[in-house]
Amino acid sequence: MEKELICICCPKGCHLKVDAENKSVQGNGCNRGIEYGINEVTNPVRVITSTVKVDNGELPVVPVKTNNPIPKGLNFKCMEEINKVTIKAPVKIGDVVIKDVLGTGVDIVATRNIHEK
């Protein structure tokens, strides 16, 4: 089965044709396109970005992200877990907000400092 994708590894946006059965890629401008194309059709993953509520903070929410990609099929479940959380200020960049989200081995981490009121 051949699938057409646009590579997102660099600004060139190469149009890829990926044959999942033979693990071959055409149309890539660099080796990163080969890896991206094969991974995207065999095991797609995504980095999740969102916000988490903050109690007693200078801002009401803190931006967060996964510290590594998670399987694409877990995106919505991951967002449900993130939306359940409220943390207390102060928050520092890199603080783990959720450890090992959904048993993936990936943490949700803060990406901004939030000072206490």
Secondary structure, DSSP 8 states (H G I E B T S, - for coil): -EEEEE--SSTT--EEEEETTTTEEES-SSHHHHHHHHHHHHS-EE--EEEEEEETBSSSEEEEEESS-EEGGGHHHHHHHHHT-EEES-B-TT-EEESSGGGSS--EEE-S-B-B-
